[in-house]
Amino acid sequence: MSQSNEIWQEELWNKIVNKVSRTSQRIGNTFPYVSIDGKYDAQPAHWWTSGFWPGLLWLVYRETQDERLKEIAISCEEQMDTPLLGFDELHHDVGFMWSLTAVAQYKLLLSAQSKRRGLIAASHLVGRFNVKGNFIRAWNGADQQGWAIIDCLMNLPLLYWASETTNDPRFKHIAKLHADMALREFIRPDGSAHHIVCFDPETGARLEARGGQGYSPDSAWARGTTWALYGMALSYRYTRDEAYLQAAKKVAHFFLANLPDDGVPFWDFRAPLQADMAMDSTSSAIAASGLIELSRLVPEAEQKLYFHAGERILRLLDENYSAWDEDEEGLLLKGTANFPKNTYVNIPHIYGDYFFAEAVAKLRGQRELFW
């Protein structure tokens, strides 16, 4: 590593730390989702992104030991007890929600209450498993009993962690069955992925794919691509199943082959080009963290390829899409939530900020994961 790389990494990390320390004074123990006109909103504790802000605080606390950030993260986790115990508003994204809160705090501070919260969330997730189709149900809509989505690959680490923590393989078995299903039904031979696949909930038969947040059922939603990349890499990290590693590599090569020169893709790789296309910097942040993780899992001869690809994306994000001024609370500009529904297009999103910071921490040598 060159000295200039080391200096850049430290400067970038320090900018993240300084900004999170500053914005936390206003955001506090709320649950930000998107930044509108420079300020993050506040969502209810049951919203699927509720774990990313406390997760970001834990990332910074791990390096700085800033007690104020720790107390905010703990307060966020405590507020999430209402949806955790209330049950009705929970869905498959309990992995996103409690891996970055309860599991993170347990790993850092050995909190017994956080361990219990993580295991309760994991138990809820396995309760959504459909044994006929070998999939974890995504959402709670009356017509969605047979729906699974690519995002769920990132929820599986909660189950792997639960198996390791309890010495009970049942959680891991269900995670692997879902991951195996995703290999068959979601990830295409070229490395692109469906967003939604629908099954008959009674028989488990595959019915159709849907476009969801992508342009069409057969397109390549950018963020879905990166959920597949990082999710398969994490499944390999926990299980050492070679099929998952090969899938992660295949998706990584698809993403990199289609990535524009400035490091951020349009919202869907196969959407028709038009003026003022929606971008998705969150995809690049997720990919960067996934690629650096992948570099730690592949044979030595391949490690530099994935590491340098992740590092390059982070440099491009820093140069072209970062926001360090005081008029914007988000770290990354130009994220898109759901373009087909015209929802939060080309603005900062808290999960983009989280994965950006996570990837930079990895770039500096951090190997401990909250996933």
C-alpha positions as a LaTeX table, in Angstrom:
\begin{tabular}{lrrr}
\hline
Residue & $x$ (\AA) & $y$ (\AA) & $z$ (\AA) \\
\hline
Met1 & 0.00 & 0.00 & 0.00 \\
Ser2 & 1.39 & 3.41 & $-0.92$ \\
Gln3 & 1.76 & 6.15 & 1.64 \\
Ser4 & $-0.75$ & 8.26 & $-0.31$ \\
Asn5 & $-3.29$ & 5.45 & 0.02 \\
Glu6 & $-2.76$ & 5.26 & 3.76 \\
Ile7 & $-3.15$ & 9.03 & 4.12 \\
Trp8 & $-6.29$ & 9.07 & 1.98 \\
Gln9 & $-7.85$ & 6.22 & 3.96 \\
Glu10 & $-7.22$ & 7.92 & 7.28 \\
Glu11 & $-8.46$ & 11.27 & 6.03 \\
Leu12 & $-11.62$ & 9.67 & 4.62 \\
Trp13 & $-12.31$ & 7.78 & 7.84 \\
Asn14 & $-11.74$ & 10.90 & 9.91 \\
Lys15 & $-14.19$ & 12.83 & 7.74 \\
Ile16 & $-16.79$ & 10.12 & 8.36 \\
Val17 & $-16.14$ & 10.17 & 12.12 \\
Asn18 & $-16.32$ & 13.94 & 12.31 \\
Lys19 & $-19.52$ & 14.15 & 10.32 \\
Val20 & $-21.30$ & 11.37 & 12.23 \\
Ser21 & $-20.26$ & 12.99 & 15.51 \\
Arg22 & $-21.71$ & 16.29 & 14.32 \\
Thr23 & $-24.96$ & 15.03 & 12.78 \\
Ser24 & $-25.64$ & 12.78 & 15.78 \\
Gln25 & $-26.18$ & 15.89 & 17.88 \\
Arg26 & $-29.35$ & 16.65 & 15.93 \\
Ile27 & $-30.42$ & 13.17 & 14.77 \\
Gly28 & $-29.97$ & 11.68 & 18.22 \\
Asn29 & $-31.83$ & 8.45 & 18.96 \\
Thr30 & $-34.25$ & 8.72 & 16.05 \\
Phe31 & $-34.40$ & 6.48 & 12.98 \\
Pro32 & $-33.28$ & 8.36 & 9.86 \\
Tyr33 & $-34.03$ & 6.97 & 6.41 \\
Val34 & $-33.56$ & 9.65 & 3.73 \\
Ser35 & $-32.12$ & 13.15 & 3.73 \\
Ile36 & $-34.54$ & 15.74 & 2.38 \\
Asp37 & $-33.24$ & 19.25 & 1.77 \\
Gly38 & $-30.11$ & 18.37 & 3.70 \\
Lys39 & $-31.68$ & 16.89 & 6.83 \\
Tyr40 & $-32.47$ & 13.30 & 7.66 \\
Asp41 & $-36.08$ & 12.42 & 8.37 \\
Ala42 & $-37.24$ & 10.20 & 11.26 \\
Gln43 & $-39.09$ & 6.93 & 10.67 \\
Pro44 & $-40.85$ & 4.63 & 13.18 \\
Ala45 & $-38.80$ & 1.97 & 14.94 \\
His46 & $-40.39$ & $-0.80$ & 12.87 \\
Trp47 & $-39.18$ & 0.64 & 9.55 \\
Trp48 & $-36.76$ & $-1.70$ & 7.73 \\
Thr49 & $-33.85$ & 0.75 & 7.85 \\
Ser50 & $-34.04$ & 1.38 & 11.60 \\
Gly51 & $-30.82$ & $-0.53$ & 12.26 \\
Phe52 & $-28.54$ & 1.43 & 9.95 \\
Trp53 & $-28.15$ & 4.61 & 12.01 \\
Pro54 & $-27.29$ & 2.80 & 15.26 \\
Gly55 & $-25.13$ & 0.47 & 13.16 \\
Leu56 & $-23.24$ & 3.49 & 11.83 \\
Leu57 & $-22.82$ & 4.76 & 15.39 \\
Trp58 & $-21.41$ & 1.39 & 16.46 \\
Leu59 & $-18.95$ & 1.47 & 13.54 \\
Val60 & $-17.60$ & 4.80 & 14.77 \\
Tyr61 & $-17.74$ & 3.87 & 18.46 \\
Arg62 & $-15.70$ & 0.73 & 17.80 \\
Glu63 & $-12.80$ & 2.92 & 16.66 \\
Thr64 & $-13.24$ & 6.01 & 18.84 \\
Gln65 & $-14.86$ & 4.71 & 22.06 \\
Asp66 & $-17.10$ & 7.78 & 22.01 \\
Glu67 & $-19.49$ & 7.10 & 24.90 \\
Arg68 & $-22.08$ & 9.57 & 23.63 \\
Leu69 & $-22.48$ & 7.64 & 20.35 \\
Lys70 & $-22.69$ & 4.37 & 22.29 \\
Glu71 & $-25.53$ & 5.69 & 24.44 \\
Ile72 & $-27.47$ & 6.86 & 21.37 \\
Ala73 & $-27.08$ & 3.45 & 19.72 \\
Ile74 & $-28.24$ & 1.69 & 22.88 \\
Ser75 & $-31.27$ & 3.97 & 23.13 \\
Cys76 & $-32.22$ & 3.20 & 19.52 \\
Glu77 & $-32.00$ & $-0.53$ & 20.21 \\
Glu78 & $-34.16$ & $-0.20$ & 23.31 \\
Gln79 & $-36.85$ & 1.64 & 21.34 \\
Met80 & $-36.90$ & $-1.22$ & 18.85 \\
Asp81 & $-38.21$ & $-3.54$ & 21.58 \\
Thr82 & $-41.71$ & $-2.28$ & 20.77 \\
Pro83 & $-41.80$ & $-3.78$ & 17.25 \\
Leu84 & $-39.66$ & $-6.76$ & 18.29 \\
Leu85 & $-42.13$ & $-7.83$ & 20.96 \\
Gly86 & $-45.21$ & $-6.49$ & 19.17 \\
Phe87 & $-44.58$ & $-8.85$ & 16.24 \\
Asp88 & $-47.31$ & $-7.62$ & 13.85 \\
Glu89 & $-45.19$ & $-5.11$ & 11.94 \\
Leu90 & $-42.13$ & $-7.35$ & 11.56 \\
His91 & $-41.03$ & $-8.86$ & 8.25 \\
His92 & $-37.96$ & $-10.54$ & 6.80 \\
Asp93 & $-35.79$ & $-7.45$ & 7.30 \\
Val94 & $-35.29$ & $-8.23$ & 10.97 \\
Gly95 & $-31.77$ & $-9.18$ & 9.88 \\
Phe96 & $-31.02$ & $-5.66$ & 8.70 \\
Met97 & $-32.63$ & $-4.30$ & 11.85 \\
Trp98 & $-31.10$ & $-6.39$ & 14.63 \\
Ser99 & $-27.76$ & $-7.47$ & 13.13 \\
Leu100 & $-26.61$ & $-3.85$ & 13.23 \\
Thr101 & $-28.08$ & $-3.13$ & 16.66 \\
Ala102 & $-28.43$ & $-6.10$ & 19.01 \\
Val103 & $-25.80$ & $-8.33$ & 17.40 \\
Ala104 & $-23.42$ & $-5.40$ & 17.07 \\
Gln105 & $-23.79$ & $-4.47$ & 20.73 \\
Tyr106 & $-23.44$ & $-8.09$ & 21.80 \\
Lys107 & $-20.23$ & $-8.47$ & 19.81 \\
Leu108 & $-18.79$ & $-5.23$ & 21.15 \\
Leu109 & $-20.05$ & $-5.17$ & 24.74 \\
Leu110 & $-21.31$ & $-8.72$ & 25.43 \\
Ser111 & $-24.72$ & $-7.40$ & 26.44 \\
Ala112 & $-26.91$ & $-10.32$ & 27.53 \\
Gln113 & $-30.08$ & $-8.37$ & 26.69 \\
Ser114 & $-28.78$ & $-7.65$ & 23.18 \\
Lys115 & $-28.02$ & $-11.34$ & 22.71 \\
Arg116 & $-31.62$ & $-12.16$ & 23.64 \\
Arg117 & $-32.95$ & $-9.54$ & 21.23 \\
Gly118 & $-30.85$ & $-10.95$ & 18.40 \\
Leu119 & $-32.09$ & $-14.47$ & 19.10 \\
Ile120 & $-35.72$ & $-13.34$ & 19.28 \\
Ala121 & $-35.30$ & $-11.66$ & 15.89 \\
Ala122 & $-33.65$ & $-14.77$ & 14.47 \\
Ser123 & $-36.53$ & $-16.90$ & 15.75 \\
His124 & $-38.98$ & $-14.59$ & 14.04 \\
Leu125 & $-37.05$ & $-14.89$ & 10.79 \\
Val126 & $-37.06$ & $-18.69$ & 10.79 \\
Gly127 & $-40.79$ & $-18.52$ & 11.48 \\
Arg128 & $-41.22$ & $-16.96$ & 8.04 \\
Phe129 & $-39.70$ & $-19.99$ & 6.31 \\
Asn130 & $-41.92$ & $-21.82$ & 3.82 \\
Val131 & $-40.96$ & $-25.52$ & 3.87 \\
Lys132 & $-42.65$ & $-26.26$ & 0.54 \\
Gly133 & $-40.67$ & $-23.70$ & $-1.46$ \\
Asn134 & $-37.58$ & $-23.44$ & 0.77 \\
Phe135 & $-37.83$ & $-19.65$ & 0.95 \\
Ile136 & $-38.20$ & $-17.01$ & 3.64 \\
Arg137 & $-41.27$ & $-14.92$ & 3.02 \\
Ala138 & $-40.47$ & $-11.26$ & 2.42 \\
Trp139 & $-43.42$ & $-8.99$ & 3.19 \\
Asn140 & $-46.76$ & $-9.24$ & 4.94 \\
Gly141 & $-49.23$ & $-8.25$ & 2.21 \\
Ala142 & $-52.33$ & $-10.39$ & 1.84 \\
Asp143 & $-51.26$ & $-11.38$ & $-1.68$ \\
Gln144 & $-47.58$ & $-11.84$ & $-0.81$ \\
Gln145 & $-47.52$ & $-15.13$ & 1.10 \\
Gly146 & $-45.33$ & $-16.67$ & $-1.62$ \\
Trp147 & $-43.03$ & $-13.73$ & $-2.31$ \\
Ala148 & $-39.28$ & $-13.84$ & $-1.75$ \\
Ile149 & $-36.81$ & $-11.07$ & $-2.62$ \\
Ile150 & $-33.09$ & $-10.89$ & $-3.31$ \\
Asp151 & $-32.54$ & $-8.50$ & $-0.37$ \\
Cys152 & $-33.13$ & $-11.36$ & 2.08 \\
Leu153 & $-29.66$ & $-12.75$ & 1.44 \\
Met154 & $-28.44$ & $-9.96$ & 3.73 \\
Asn155 & $-30.79$ & $-11.12$ & 6.49 \\
Leu156 & $-29.34$ & $-14.64$ & 6.56 \\
Pro157 & $-26.25$ & $-13.73$ & 8.64 \\
Leu158 & $-28.58$ & $-13.21$ & 11.60 \\
Leu159 & $-29.44$ & $-16.92$ & 11.34 \\
Tyr160 & $-25.83$ & $-18.04$ & 10.94 \\
Trp161 & $-24.93$ & $-15.96$ & 14.00 \\
Ala162 & $-27.82$ & $-17.48$ & 15.96 \\
Ser163 & $-26.60$ & $-21.00$ & 15.18 \\
Glu164 & $-23.07$ & $-20.16$ & 16.27 \\
Thr165 & $-24.30$ & $-18.43$ & 19.43 \\
Thr166 & $-26.67$ & $-21.18$ & 20.53 \\
Asn167 & $-24.69$ & $-24.12$ & 19.12 \\
Asp168 & $-27.95$ & $-25.12$ & 17.39 \\
Pro169 & $-27.69$ & $-25.77$ & 13.63 \\
Arg170 & $-31.39$ & $-25.29$ & 12.89 \\
Phe171 & $-31.03$ & $-21.59$ & 12.12 \\
Lys172 & $-28.13$ & $-22.31$ & 9.76 \\
His173 & $-30.07$ & $-25.07$ & 7.99 \\
Ile174 & $-32.88$ & $-22.68$ & 7.12 \\
Ala175 & $-30.44$ & $-19.98$ & 6.01 \\
Lys176 & $-28.74$ & $-22.45$ & 3.66 \\
Leu177 & $-32.03$ & $-23.68$ & 2.21 \\
His178 & $-32.98$ & $-20.10$ & 1.37 \\
Ala179 & $-29.52$ & $-19.38$ & $-0.06$ \\
Asp180 & $-29.71$ & $-22.53$ & $-2.20$ \\
Met181 & $-33.11$ & $-21.43$ & $-3.47$ \\
Ala182 & $-31.66$ & $-18.03$ & $-4.40$ \\
Leu183 & $-28.90$ & $-19.73$ & $-6.37$ \\
Arg184 & $-31.52$ & $-21.57$ & $-8.43$ \\
Glu185 & $-34.26$ & $-19.00$ & $-8.76$ \\
Phe186 & $-32.76$ & $-15.51$ & $-8.44$ \\
Ile187 & $-29.21$ & $-15.36$ & $-9.78$ \\
Arg188 & $-28.98$ & $-15.70$ & $-13.55$ \\
Pro189 & $-26.08$ & $-17.25$ & $-15.47$ \\
Asp190 & $-24.72$ & $-13.79$ & $-16.39$ \\
Gly191 & $-24.55$ & $-12.67$ & $-12.73$ \\
Ser192 & $-27.62$ & $-10.43$ & $-12.76$ \\
Ala193 & $-30.51$ & $-11.13$ & $-10.40$ \\
His194 & $-34.27$ & $-10.90$ & $-10.12$ \\
His195 & $-35.69$ & $-8.68$ & $-7.41$ \\
Ile196 & $-38.87$ & $-10.66$ & $-6.64$ \\
Val197 & $-39.69$ & $-14.32$ & $-7.27$ \\
Cys198 & $-43.21$ & $-15.53$ & $-6.45$ \\
Phe199 & $-44.02$ & $-19.09$ & $-5.36$ \\
Asp200 & $-47.26$ & $-20.90$ & $-4.68$ \\
Pro201 & $-47.25$ & $-20.83$ & $-0.87$ \\
Glu202 & $-49.15$ & $-24.14$ & $-0.69$ \\
Thr203 & $-47.08$ & $-26.20$ & $-3.13$ \\
Gly204 & $-43.82$ & $-24.24$ & $-3.32$ \\
Ala205 & $-43.97$ & $-24.18$ & $-7.13$ \\
Arg206 & $-42.30$ & $-21.20$ & $-8.78$ \\
Leu207 & $-44.90$ & $-18.97$ & $-10.40$ \\
Glu208 & $-43.12$ & $-15.90$ & $-11.80$ \\
Ala209 & $-40.51$ & $-13.22$ & $-11.35$ \\
Arg210 & $-41.51$ & $-9.59$ & $-10.86$ \\
Gly211 & $-39.64$ & $-6.39$ & $-11.56$ \\
Gly212 & $-40.21$ & $-4.90$ & $-8.13$ \\
Gln213 & $-37.80$ & $-2.02$ & $-7.69$ \\
Gly214 & $-36.14$ & $-2.86$ & $-10.99$ \\
Tyr215 & $-37.18$ & $-1.86$ & $-14.49$ \\
Ser216 & $-38.70$ & $-5.24$ & $-15.39$ \\
Pro217 & $-38.71$ & $-8.90$ & $-14.29$ \\
Asp218 & $-35.72$ & $-9.59$ & $-16.54$ \\
Ser219 & $-33.77$ & $-6.39$ & $-15.91$ \\
Ala220 & $-30.93$ & $-5.87$ & $-13.44$ \\
Trp221 & $-31.85$ & $-3.66$ & $-10.51$ \\
Ala222 & $-28.55$ & $-2.20$ & $-9.34$ \\
Arg223 & $-29.04$ & $-2.51$ & $-5.60$ \\
Gly224 & $-30.43$ & $-6.01$ & $-5.98$ \\
Thr225 & $-27.20$ & $-6.94$ & $-7.75$ \\
Thr226 & $-25.19$ & $-5.82$ & $-4.76$ \\
Trp227 & $-27.47$ & $-7.54$ & $-2.24$ \\
Ala228 & $-26.70$ & $-10.73$ & $-4.17$ \\
Leu229 & $-22.96$ & $-10.04$ & $-4.27$ \\
Tyr230 & $-22.52$ & $-9.26$ & $-0.59$ \\
Gly231 & $-25.17$ & $-11.70$ & 0.61 \\
Met232 & $-23.61$ & $-14.68$ & $-1.16$ \\
Ala233 & $-20.16$ & $-13.68$ & 0.09 \\
Leu234 & $-21.48$ & $-13.67$ & 3.67 \\
Ser235 & $-23.16$ & $-17.05$ & 3.24 \\
Tyr236 & $-19.83$ & $-18.43$ & 2.03 \\
Arg237 & $-18.02$ & $-16.80$ & 4.97 \\
Tyr238 & $-20.24$ & $-18.68$ & 7.41 \\
Thr239 & $-20.66$ & $-22.01$ & 5.60 \\
Arg240 & $-17.68$ & $-22.41$ & 3.23 \\
Asp241 & $-20.09$ & $-23.74$ & 0.62 \\
Glu242 & $-18.19$ & $-23.25$ & $-2.64$ \\
Ala243 & $-21.37$ & $-22.61$ & $-4.62$ \\
Tyr244 & $-21.93$ & $-19.40$ & $-2.67$ \\
Leu245 & $-18.41$ & $-18.16$ & $-3.34$ \\
Gln246 & $-18.73$ & $-18.80$ & $-7.06$ \\
Ala247 & $-22.09$ & $-17.01$ & $-7.10$ \\
Ala248 & $-20.64$ & $-13.98$ & $-5.32$ \\
Lys249 & $-17.79$ & $-13.83$ & $-7.82$ \\
Lys250 & $-20.14$ & $-14.13$ & $-10.78$ \\
Val251 & $-22.34$ & $-11.31$ & $-9.51$ \\
Ala252 & $-19.28$ & $-9.19$ & $-8.73$ \\
His253 & $-18.01$ & $-9.50$ & $-12.28$ \\
Phe254 & $-21.42$ & $-8.56$ & $-13.67$ \\
Phe255 & $-21.52$ & $-5.48$ & $-11.45$ \\
Leu256 & $-17.99$ & $-4.36$ & $-12.29$ \\
Ala257 & $-18.40$ & $-5.00$ & $-16.02$ \\
Asn258 & $-21.43$ & $-2.70$ & $-16.09$ \\
Leu259 & $-20.24$ & $-0.03$ & $-13.67$ \\
Pro260 & $-19.82$ & 3.46 & $-15.21$ \\
Asp261 & $-16.44$ & 5.15 & $-15.05$ \\
Asp262 & $-17.50$ & 7.45 & $-12.21$ \\
Gly263 & $-18.25$ & 4.48 & $-9.96$ \\
Val264 & $-22.04$ & 4.79 & $-9.57$ \\
Pro265 & $-24.61$ & 2.94 & $-11.69$ \\
Phe266 & $-28.02$ & 4.04 & $-12.82$ \\
Trp267 & $-30.83$ & 2.54 & $-10.71$ \\
Asp268 & $-31.13$ & $-0.44$ & $-13.10$ \\
Phe269 & $-28.40$ & $-1.67$ & $-15.41$ \\
Arg270 & $-30.95$ & $-2.51$ & $-18.12$ \\
Ala271 & $-33.30$ & 0.46 & $-17.86$ \\
Pro272 & $-33.62$ & 2.53 & $-21.06$ \\
Leu273 & $-31.37$ & 5.56 & $-21.01$ \\
Gln274 & $-33.09$ & 8.90 & $-20.66$ \\
Ala275 & $-32.32$ & 12.42 & $-19.53$ \\
Asp276 & $-31.62$ & 12.90 & $-15.81$ \\
Met277 & $-31.38$ & 9.20 & $-15.06$ \\
Ala278 & $-31.77$ & 8.17 & $-11.44$ \\
Met279 & $-28.48$ & 7.06 & $-9.93$ \\
Asp280 & $-27.89$ & 4.74 & $-7.00$ \\
Ser281 & $-24.77$ & 5.43 & $-4.97$ \\
Thr282 & $-26.06$ & 3.05 & $-2.28$ \\
Ser283 & $-25.40$ & 0.17 & $-4.69$ \\
Ser284 & $-21.77$ & 1.21 & $-5.03$ \\
Ala285 & $-21.30$ & 1.46 & $-1.26$ \\
Ile286 & $-22.79$ & $-2.02$ & $-0.74$ \\
Ala287 & $-20.68$ & $-3.40$ & $-3.58$ \\
Ala288 & $-17.48$ & $-1.86$ & $-2.21$ \\
Ser289 & $-17.98$ & $-3.50$ & 1.17 \\
Gly290 & $-18.95$ & $-6.79$ & $-0.49$ \\
Leu291 & $-15.93$ & $-6.73$ & $-2.77$ \\
Ile292 & $-13.50$ & $-6.12$ & 0.07 \\
Glu293 & $-15.16$ & $-8.95$ & 1.98 \\
Leu294 & $-14.85$ & $-11.15$ & $-1.08$ \\
Ser295 & $-11.13$ & $-10.36$ & $-1.31$ \\
Arg296 & $-10.72$ & $-12.02$ & 2.10 \\
Leu297 & $-12.48$ & $-15.19$ & 1.01 \\
Val298 & $-10.94$ & $-16.01$ & $-2.38$ \\
Pro299 & $-7.58$ & $-17.69$ & $-3.06$ \\
Glu300 & $-4.55$ & $-15.42$ & $-2.64$ \\
Ala301 & $-4.04$ & $-14.99$ & $-6.40$ \\
Glu302 & $-7.49$ & $-13.35$ & $-6.67$ \\
Gln303 & $-7.45$ & $-11.19$ & $-3.59$ \\
Lys304 & $-5.99$ & $-8.04$ & $-5.12$ \\
Leu305 & $-8.57$ & $-8.04$ & $-7.92$ \\
Tyr306 & $-11.54$ & $-7.70$ & $-5.57$ \\
Phe307 & $-9.80$ & $-5.54$ & $-2.98$ \\
His308 & $-8.64$ & $-2.98$ & $-5.52$ \\
Ala309 & $-12.07$ & $-2.97$ & $-7.18$ \\
Gly310 & $-13.67$ & $-2.10$ & $-3.84$ \\
Glu311 & $-11.01$ & 0.49 & $-3.08$ \\
Arg312 & $-11.48$ & 2.12 & $-6.49$ \\
Ile313 & $-15.23$ & 2.42 & $-5.94$ \\
Leu314 & $-14.66$ & 4.08 & $-2.57$ \\
Arg315 & $-12.25$ & 6.57 & $-4.12$ \\
Leu316 & $-14.80$ & 7.42 & $-6.80$ \\
Leu317 & $-17.55$ & 7.80 & $-4.21$ \\
Asp318 & $-15.33$ & 10.09 & $-2.17$ \\
Glu319 & $-14.40$ & 12.17 & $-5.20$ \\
Asn320 & $-17.78$ & 12.36 & $-6.96$ \\
Tyr321 & $-20.64$ & 11.58 & $-4.56$ \\
Ser322 & $-19.63$ & 12.40 & $-1.00$ \\
Ala323 & $-21.05$ & 15.30 & 0.99 \\
Trp324 & $-18.79$ & 16.77 & 3.66 \\
Asp325 & $-20.31$ & 20.24 & 4.00 \\
Glu326 & $-22.53$ & 21.20 & 6.91 \\
Asp327 & $-25.58$ & 21.80 & 4.71 \\
Glu328 & $-26.08$ & 18.05 & 4.09 \\
Glu329 & $-26.39$ & 15.40 & 6.79 \\
Gly330 & $-26.00$ & 12.44 & 4.43 \\
Leu331 & $-22.58$ & 11.05 & 3.59 \\
Leu332 & $-23.40$ & 9.99 & 0.03 \\
Leu333 & $-25.43$ & 11.83 & $-2.57$ \\
Lys334 & $-27.54$ & 10.34 & $-5.39$ \\
Gly335 & $-29.14$ & 7.28 & $-3.83$ \\
Thr336 & $-32.46$ & 5.99 & $-5.14$ \\
Ala337 & $-34.97$ & 4.00 & $-3.09$ \\
Asn338 & $-37.67$ & 2.90 & $-5.57$ \\
Phe339 & $-37.61$ & 4.50 & $-8.99$ \\
Pro340 & $-40.70$ & 2.73 & $-10.41$ \\
Lys341 & $-42.71$ & 4.32 & $-7.59$ \\
Asn342 & $-40.74$ & 7.59 & $-7.82$ \\
Thr343 & $-39.78$ & 7.23 & $-4.17$ \\
Tyr344 & $-36.77$ & 9.15 & $-2.82$ \\
Val345 & $-34.79$ & 9.50 & $-6.04$ \\
Asn346 & $-31.25$ & 10.91 & $-6.20$ \\
Ile347 & $-30.93$ & 11.79 & $-2.51$ \\
Pro348 & $-28.90$ & 10.42 & 0.45 \\
His349 & $-30.09$ & 7.22 & 2.17 \\
Ile350 & $-28.95$ & 6.02 & 5.58 \\
Tyr351 & $-28.06$ & 2.53 & 4.36 \\
Gly352 & $-25.78$ & 4.03 & 1.72 \\
Asp353 & $-24.02$ & 5.92 & 4.50 \\
Tyr354 & $-23.73$ & 2.78 & 6.62 \\
Phe355 & $-22.19$ & 0.60 & 3.90 \\
Phe356 & $-19.87$ & 3.42 & 2.84 \\
Ala357 & $-18.52$ & 3.70 & 6.39 \\
Glu358 & $-18.37$ & $-0.08$ & 6.79 \\
Ala359 & $-16.36$ & $-0.41$ & 3.59 \\
Val360 & $-13.92$ & 2.33 & 4.62 \\
Ala361 & $-13.44$ & 0.63 & 7.99 \\
Lys362 & $-12.61$ & $-2.59$ & 6.15 \\
Leu363 & $-10.26$ & $-0.73$ & 3.84 \\
Arg364 & $-8.32$ & 0.36 & 6.93 \\
Gly365 & $-8.02$ & $-3.27$ & 8.06 \\
Gln366 & $-11.10$ & $-3.83$ & 10.23 \\
Arg367 & $-12.19$ & $-7.47$ & 9.95 \\
Glu368 & $-14.89$ & $-7.73$ & 12.59 \\
Leu369 & $-18.39$ & $-7.78$ & 11.11 \\
Phe370 & $-21.74$ & $-7.01$ & 12.70 \\
Trp371 & $-23.37$ & $-9.31$ & 10.12 \\
\hline
\end{tabular}
